[in-house]
Structure formats: structure tokens, C-alpha cells
Amino acid sequence: MVDKLSVIVPMLYEENAIARALDAIAAAAPAAQVIVVDGASTDGSRDQARPRCARLVVAQPSLARQMNAGAAAAEGDALVFVHADTIVPPTFADDIAAALANPAVVGGRFDVRLDDASPMLRLVGWLISVRSRLSRTATGDQAIFIRRQIFELLGGYRDIDLGEDLDLARRMKRAGAVACLRSKVTTSARRWRERGVLATTVRMWFLRAALLLGVSPSRLARLYKRGGPAENEYKRLRVAKAKAKVEVYTTSYCPYCTRAKSLLKSKGVEFKEIDVTHDSAARERMVELAGGRRTVPEIFINGKIIGGYDELRALESRGALDPLLGEPG
């Protein structure tokens, strides 16, 4: 039995998707507490989310940390984690309640479809659901739900670089029965559209297999972010043609400034560096533009504050940096 359901939605630069996702949750789970956890977005994501959720939390960009922060703020005895580009079905809350009516069930997940009607991507969605049903595990795109007591007993999401959803699902399976619901959530197919159906599918299955075999998530994360030589060259050339205006406020003694500049240079991005080590006027201008933040680096793309090195790296990890750099300034 579920007395109260808390829906936790992590987001980062999702202004074009978050409203639709939250509206679907409101229609399917009107009594649920909806918590959106933003990872330092500087676009219109928060403006879209704020009127559509019970609580808006800001956390360090990282899926695991964001979802744990949402769970810490949740009041429900059941938690469900829904990605910002995922649309839940109309029977969402009822399906979860029915599954958790069985006291042996510790949690579960939904089947998934991709928001693309092409036969190949319909097949990909079906294969994800079948694989998940056979293995009794899940990915984050499948709206993983869990009893709060079990989530806390398991220690929540582990703070790892990749595969935090699979890791939690595997630990859930050891804790008790896992419900594999046939109701479908609909999630974005943008990864497949941008990187190619075959390449993306092979990469995801490889990463999953490697995680199951015990390969370090941090090592796999580096491989995942790096991609193949051809893909990297394509990205480098695309970003090198970018017209975005990039400004980086730095000091001469800041190691994170050096890392931020190295990341931008590795992508062929031209940027304006403003050294505030001995320039108090420039530092005060930085503080004003950054909304009171005094740390360095402070990075701006087309006049929008991105934050520091951690935020820049998080954007790169989520595949959100290149689109920003490709926008004309």
C-alpha cells in the first residue's frame, strides 16, 4: 500500500522538455508530491518547472546526487525517479500502487518506448523492455520506483560516474521482488537520433555488460564521454565552427581555471579569458554577473552563466555542452 507517492525529477538544461514531463506527471499522479532537482541550469528550465512542482531543489550536477537530494526532500513512503525527458502513462500512480500492494515487492520499473515511430527505434524500445524483464534490472529511463524504507536501507544511489541506475536496480533485486510493469513510459530518442541507432545501441549494451562484469564506472565514464575517434573529430569540427561567445573569469593560481580552459581548448573553442587576480574592477563585475558568486572560474556562454569547472564538466558529461557552444552569440 502507498500512502503517499513522491516523484523525483532530476534535470539539467531541459527547458524544452520539462514542462511536458511535469504536466504528464500531474495528470497521472495528481496526489503525488513532485520534486524537481536542478543541476545548476541557466536556461529557462527552472522557470518552466517551478509552477509545476511542489518543490524545486538545486543540487550539484550529477544524476546520483540530484536524485539523492530529491529523495532527502521527499515526504512519500514510495519514491519514483522520472527523467526530465520522459513522459509517464496515464495509469502511472495506479500502476505503482498496485505493484506495491504486494508486501514482497520492494520496487519496480516500467516498460519503455522511444518517442520515434521508426521501426528500428520501436524495436530498440522493445528490446530494452525485454532485456530488463529478463534480468529484473532497469535503466533510469524506465521510471524506477522503490519503497522509501528500502531506498534508505540500500543507502540510495551510489555516487558513481556512470550506471547509478543499474547499480540501484541490481541492489533492489537482492532486497526483494521487483515488479516489471507492462505499462510504458515514453522517453526521448535524441541519443539515438544524434549518434546513430546502431552505434548508440552497441555502446549502451557494451557499457551495461562492462558494468555487470565489474569494470570501474569512472573508467567507463571516461570511455563513454570520449567516444570513438570519428565521433570526436566530428564534434571537434562542429564545435570549432561555433559562434558562441565564451568568457572565462580566472585567476593565475586556480587549478580549476586551468582545467576549464583545457576542456574548452580540447573542443577547439575560442574564448575570452578575463584574469581577475589583480583586477578588482573585473572581479566585482564578475561577481555582479554571477549573481554574487565570488569563486573562479566563472564561465559564461552567450551571456548566460554556466558556473565553474564542475558545472562545465557536468554539461560535457550529459552531452549538453556542444549544443550550447553551437549557438550563435
C-alpha positions as CSV (number, residue, x, y, z in Angstrom):
1,M,0.0,0.0,0.0
2,V,1.2,3.5,-0.8
3,D,0.1,6.3,1.5
4,K,2.0,9.0,-0.4
5,L,4.0,8.9,-3.6
6,S,6.9,11.3,-4.2
7,V,8.0,11.8,-7.8
8,I,11.6,13.0,-8.2
9,V,12.7,14.6,-11.5
10,P,16.4,15.4,-12.0
11,M,17.0,18.0,-14.7
12,L,19.8,19.9,-16.4
13,Y,19.1,22.3,-19.3
14,E,15.7,20.8,-20.1
15,E,13.7,23.9,-20.8
16,N,12.2,22.3,-23.9
17,A,11.2,19.1,-22.2
18,I,10.5,19.6,-18.5
19,A,7.0,21.2,-18.8
20,R,5.6,18.4,-20.8
21,A,7.1,15.8,-18.5
22,L,5.7,17.5,-15.4
23,D,2.3,18.0,-16.9
24,A,2.1,14.3,-17.7
25,I,3.0,13.5,-14.0
26,A,0.4,16.0,-12.7
27,A,-2.3,14.3,-14.9
28,A,-1.3,10.7,-13.9
29,A,-0.5,11.3,-10.3
30,P,-2.4,14.3,-9.1
31,A,-2.0,13.5,-5.4
32,A,1.8,12.9,-5.6
33,Q,4.5,15.2,-4.3
34,V,6.5,16.3,-7.3
35,I,10.1,17.4,-6.6
36,V,12.3,18.7,-9.3
37,V,16.1,18.7,-8.7
38,D,18.0,21.1,-10.9
39,G,21.7,20.7,-11.5
40,A,22.5,24.4,-12.0
41,S,20.7,25.1,-15.3
42,T,21.0,28.6,-16.5
43,D,18.4,28.4,-19.3
44,G,14.6,28.6,-18.7
45,S,14.4,25.1,-17.1
46,R,13.6,26.4,-13.6
47,D,11.0,28.9,-14.8
48,Q,9.2,26.1,-16.6
49,A,9.5,23.7,-13.6
50,R,8.7,26.0,-10.6
51,P,4.9,26.4,-11.1
52,R,4.6,22.7,-11.9
53,C,6.2,21.1,-8.8
54,A,5.7,21.1,-5.1
55,R,9.4,21.8,-4.5
56,L,12.4,22.9,-6.6
57,V,15.7,21.8,-5.2
58,V,19.2,22.8,-6.6
59,A,22.0,20.3,-6.3
60,Q,25.4,19.6,-7.7
61,P,25.1,18.4,-11.3
62,S,25.2,14.6,-11.1
63,L,22.3,12.2,-11.6
64,A,23.0,10.3,-8.4
65,R,23.5,13.4,-6.3
66,Q,20.4,15.1,-7.7
67,M,18.2,12.1,-7.1
68,N,19.5,11.5,-3.6
69,A,18.8,15.2,-2.9
70,G,15.3,14.8,-4.1
71,A,14.8,11.7,-2.0
72,A,16.1,13.6,1.1
73,A,13.4,16.2,0.5
74,A,10.6,13.7,-0.2
75,E,7.7,13.1,2.1
76,G,6.3,10.0,0.5
77,D,6.6,6.3,1.6
78,A,7.2,5.4,-2.0
79,L,9.7,7.2,-4.4
80,V,9.8,7.2,-8.2
81,F,12.5,8.7,-10.3
82,V,11.5,10.1,-13.6
83,H,13.9,11.7,-16.1
84,A,13.1,15.1,-17.4
85,D,12.7,13.9,-21.0
86,T,10.3,11.0,-20.1
87,I,6.5,11.0,-20.3
88,V,4.7,8.8,-17.8
89,P,1.5,6.9,-18.8
90,P,-2.0,7.9,-17.5
91,T,-2.1,4.9,-15.2
92,F,1.3,5.8,-13.7
93,A,0.3,6.3,-10.0
94,D,-2.3,3.5,-10.0
95,D,0.3,1.0,-11.5
96,I,2.8,1.8,-8.8
97,A,0.2,1.5,-6.0
98,A,-1.0,-1.9,-7.4
99,A,2.6,-3.2,-7.6
100,L,3.4,-2.1,-4.1
101,A,0.2,-3.6,-2.7
102,N,2.2,-6.8,-2.6
103,P,4.4,-6.6,0.5
104,A,7.0,-8.8,-1.1
105,V,7.7,-6.2,-3.8
106,V,10.4,-3.7,-2.9
107,G,10.1,-1.6,-6.1
108,G,10.0,-1.9,-9.9
109,R,10.1,-0.2,-13.2
110,F,8.0,0.4,-16.4
111,D,8.4,-0.8,-19.9
112,V,9.7,1.8,-22.2
113,R,9.1,3.1,-25.7
114,L,11.1,5.8,-27.6
115,D,9.4,8.9,-28.9
116,D,10.1,7.9,-32.5
117,A,7.8,5.8,-34.6
118,S,10.5,4.4,-36.9
119,P,10.6,0.6,-36.9
120,M,14.2,0.4,-35.8
121,L,13.6,2.6,-32.7
122,R,10.4,0.8,-31.9
123,L,12.5,-2.3,-31.9
124,V,15.1,-0.7,-29.6
125,G,12.4,0.2,-27.0
126,W,11.0,-3.3,-27.1
127,L,14.5,-4.9,-26.7
128,I,15.2,-2.6,-23.7
129,S,12.0,-3.7,-22.1
130,V,12.5,-7.4,-22.8
131,R,16.1,-7.3,-21.5
132,S,15.0,-5.5,-18.4
133,R,12.2,-8.0,-17.7
134,L,14.5,-11.0,-18.1
135,S,17.3,-9.5,-15.9
136,R,14.9,-7.9,-13.4
137,T,17.0,-4.7,-13.6
138,A,16.3,-1.3,-15.2
139,T,17.8,1.9,-16.6
140,G,16.9,5.4,-15.4
141,D,14.7,5.9,-18.5
142,Q,12.2,3.3,-17.1
143,A,10.9,5.4,-14.1
144,I,12.4,3.2,-11.3
145,F,10.2,3.2,-8.2
146,I,11.0,1.9,-4.7
147,R,9.7,1.9,-1.2
148,R,11.3,4.7,0.8
149,Q,12.3,2.3,3.6
150,I,14.2,0.1,1.1
151,F,15.8,3.0,-0.6
152,E,17.2,4.3,2.7
153,L,18.2,0.7,3.7
154,L,20.2,0.4,0.5
155,G,21.8,3.8,1.0
156,G,20.2,5.4,-2.0
157,Y,22.0,6.0,-5.3
158,R,25.8,5.4,-5.1
159,D,27.8,8.4,-6.1
160,I,29.4,6.9,-9.2
161,D,30.3,8.3,-12.6
162,L,28.1,6.0,-14.7
163,G,25.4,3.3,-14.2
164,E,24.0,4.6,-10.9
165,D,20.5,3.4,-12.1
166,L,21.7,-0.1,-13.0
167,D,23.6,-0.3,-9.7
168,L,20.5,0.6,-7.7
169,A,18.3,-1.8,-9.7
170,R,20.7,-4.7,-9.0
171,R,20.7,-4.0,-5.3
172,M,16.9,-3.8,-5.3
173,K,16.7,-7.2,-6.8
174,R,18.8,-8.6,-4.0
175,A,16.5,-6.9,-1.4
176,G,13.2,-8.5,-2.6
177,A,10.8,-8.9,-5.5
178,V,11.0,-6.4,-8.4
179,A,7.8,-5.5,-10.4
180,C,8.3,-5.2,-14.1
181,L,5.2,-3.3,-15.2
182,R,4.0,-3.6,-18.8
183,S,2.7,0.0,-18.8
184,K,5.1,2.1,-20.9
185,V,6.8,5.3,-20.2
186,T,7.8,7.3,-23.3
187,T,11.4,8.6,-23.3
188,S,13.4,10.8,-25.7
189,A,15.2,9.1,-28.6
190,R,17.6,12.0,-29.1
191,R,20.7,10.0,-28.2
192,W,19.8,7.5,-31.0
193,R,18.9,10.3,-33.4
194,E,22.1,12.2,-32.8
195,R,24.6,9.4,-32.6
196,G,23.0,6.8,-34.8
197,V,20.8,3.8,-33.8
198,L,23.4,1.1,-34.2
199,A,26.3,3.0,-32.6
200,T,24.2,4.1,-29.6
201,T,22.7,0.6,-29.1
202,V,26.1,-1.1,-29.2
203,R,27.6,1.4,-26.9
204,M,24.9,1.2,-24.3
205,W,24.9,-2.7,-24.3
206,F,28.7,-2.6,-24.1
207,L,28.6,-0.3,-21.1
208,R,26.0,-2.4,-19.4
209,A,27.9,-5.6,-19.9
210,A,31.1,-4.0,-18.7
211,L,29.4,-2.7,-15.5
212,L,28.0,-6.2,-14.8
213,L,31.5,-7.6,-15.2
214,G,32.8,-5.2,-12.6
215,V,34.7,-2.6,-14.8
216,S,35.1,0.6,-12.9
217,P,32.3,3.1,-13.5
218,S,34.8,6.0,-13.6
219,R,36.9,4.3,-16.3
220,L,33.7,3.5,-18.3
221,A,32.6,7.1,-17.9
222,R,35.8,8.4,-19.5
223,L,35.2,6.0,-22.4
224,Y,31.6,7.0,-22.7
225,K,32.4,10.7,-22.8
226,R,35.3,10.2,-25.1
227,G,33.5,8.3,-27.8
228,G,35.3,7.0,-30.9
229,P,37.9,8.9,-33.0
230,A,35.5,9.6,-35.8
231,E,32.8,10.9,-33.5
232,N,35.3,13.0,-31.6
233,E,36.6,14.6,-34.8
234,Y,33.1,15.3,-35.9
235,K,32.3,17.0,-32.6
236,R,35.6,18.9,-32.7
237,L,35.0,20.3,-36.2
238,R,31.3,21.1,-35.3
239,V,32.3,23.0,-32.2
240,A,35.2,24.7,-33.8
241,K,32.7,26.3,-36.2
242,A,30.7,27.5,-33.2
243,K,29.9,31.2,-32.9
244,A,29.0,31.2,-29.3
245,K,30.6,34.0,-27.2
246,V,32.5,32.3,-24.3
247,E,34.0,34.3,-21.4
248,V,36.0,32.7,-18.6
249,Y,36.9,34.7,-15.5
250,T,40.1,33.2,-13.9
251,T,43.0,33.8,-11.5
252,S,46.6,32.9,-12.1
253,Y,46.7,30.4,-9.2
254,C,43.4,28.5,-9.7
255,P,43.8,24.8,-10.9
256,Y,40.1,24.6,-11.8
257,C,40.6,27.5,-14.1
258,T,43.3,25.6,-15.9
259,R,41.1,22.5,-16.2
260,A,38.2,24.6,-17.6
261,K,40.4,26.2,-20.2
262,S,41.9,22.9,-21.2
263,L,38.4,21.4,-21.7
264,L,37.4,24.3,-23.9
265,K,40.6,24.2,-25.8
266,S,40.2,20.5,-26.4
267,K,37.0,21.2,-28.2
268,G,38.5,23.9,-30.3
269,V,36.5,26.7,-28.7
270,E,37.8,30.2,-28.8
271,F,37.1,32.1,-25.6
272,K,37.9,35.4,-23.9
273,E,39.9,34.9,-20.6
274,I,39.5,37.7,-18.0
275,D,42.1,37.4,-15.3
276,V,40.9,38.9,-12.1
277,T,44.0,38.1,-10.0
278,H,45.0,41.7,-9.6
279,D,42.0,43.4,-11.2
280,S,39.4,44.3,-8.5
281,A,37.1,46.1,-11.0
282,A,37.0,43.0,-13.2
283,R,36.4,40.8,-10.1
284,E,33.5,42.9,-9.0
285,R,32.0,42.8,-12.5
286,M,32.3,39.0,-12.4
287,V,30.6,38.9,-9.0
288,E,27.7,41.1,-10.3
289,L,27.2,39.0,-13.4
290,A,27.4,35.7,-11.5
291,G,24.7,36.8,-9.0
292,G,27.1,37.1,-6.1
293,R,29.4,34.1,-6.7
294,R,33.0,35.0,-5.9
295,T,34.7,31.8,-6.8
296,V,36.7,31.1,-10.0
297,P,36.4,30.1,-12.7
298,E,33.1,31.7,-13.7
299,I,32.2,30.7,-17.2
300,F,29.6,32.5,-19.4
301,I,28.3,31.3,-22.8
302,N,26.4,33.9,-24.8
303,G,26.0,36.0,-21.6
304,K,24.4,33.1,-19.6
305,I,26.3,32.0,-16.5
306,I,27.3,28.3,-16.7
307,G,29.2,28.3,-13.4
308,G,32.6,26.8,-12.6
309,Y,34.6,23.8,-13.8
310,D,32.3,21.2,-12.2
311,E,29.3,22.6,-14.0
312,L,31.2,22.8,-17.3
313,R,32.3,19.2,-16.9
314,A,28.7,18.1,-16.0
315,L,27.4,19.7,-19.2
316,E,30.0,17.8,-21.2
317,S,29.1,14.5,-19.5
318,R,25.4,15.0,-20.2
319,G,26.1,15.9,-23.9
320,A,24.6,19.4,-23.3
321,L,27.8,21.4,-23.8
322,D,28.2,21.1,-27.6
323,P,24.6,22.4,-28.3
324,L,25.4,25.5,-26.1
325,L,28.6,26.1,-27.9
326,G,26.9,25.8,-31.2
327,E,24.5,28.6,-30.6
328,P,25.5,32.0,-32.2
329,G,26.4,34.7,-29.7
